[in-house]
C-alpha cells in the first residue's frame, strides 16, 4: 500500500507536493494546484511523468524542484 510520508507546500500555499512511499520501497512525488472554480475548491493533481526515486532525501529534493517549477516561487515552507 502506498503511503504519503511528507507534504511540502509553496510559500503561497497554492501548490503542494506529496512524497509517497510505494509498496515496492521506492518513492514518488505528486504535485497539486489548489483550484477554486464554479463554487468548488479542491487540490488538482498536476500531471507529470512517473518517477521512481530510491531515497527519501532524493524525493524531497525533487519535490522542492517541482514546487519551484510549477509555482515560480524560489522557496518553499
N, C-alpha and C positions, 0 to 999 in steps of 0.2 A: 504494500500500500504506500502511496506517495504521501509525504508529509511536508507541509510548509514549515521550514525551520527559522526563517527570518524574513522580515519585510523592511525594505529601505525606501524612504519617501523623499521626494523632491522638496526643496525649500518651500515651494508654493502649495504643497500638498495636492497638486493636480495630477501627479504621476506617482506611481509606486512600482516596485519590482519585488516579486516574491521569489525567494530561493527555496527550491523544492528538493528534498532528498528522495530519490527514487528507490523502489524496492530492489533494484539491482546494485545499489550502493553508489551510483553516480548522482550528480546534481544537475539541475536545470534551472532556468530562470524564466519568469513570465512577467512582462511589463504591462501595466494597466494605465489607462487615462480615465479620470473622473469626468463623466458626461452628465449634463443636465439638459434634457430636451423633452418637449411635449409633456411636461409635468412629471417626468420620471428622472430619477437620479440613480446612477449605477457606475460600477467600475467596468470599463470596456477593455478587454484584452487587446493589446497591440500585437498583431501577427508578425512574428519573425521566426526564422528557421529554428529547428530543434537543435539545442546544444547539449551535449553530454560532457559534463565537467567532472574532473576527477577529485578535486578537493573543495572544501567549503571556502577556503581563502580565495581560490580562483573564481568561484561562483560570486563571491562578494565583489571582487574587482570587476567582473563582467557586469554585474547588476548596476554598479556605480557608473560604468561606461554607458550602459543603456539609458540610465536616467539623464545623463548629460546629453546624449544624442537626441532623445525624444523631447526633453523639456527645454533644452537650450540653456539650462542653468549650470553654473560652474561648480556648485557644491550641493551636497545632499545633507539631510539630517542624520 
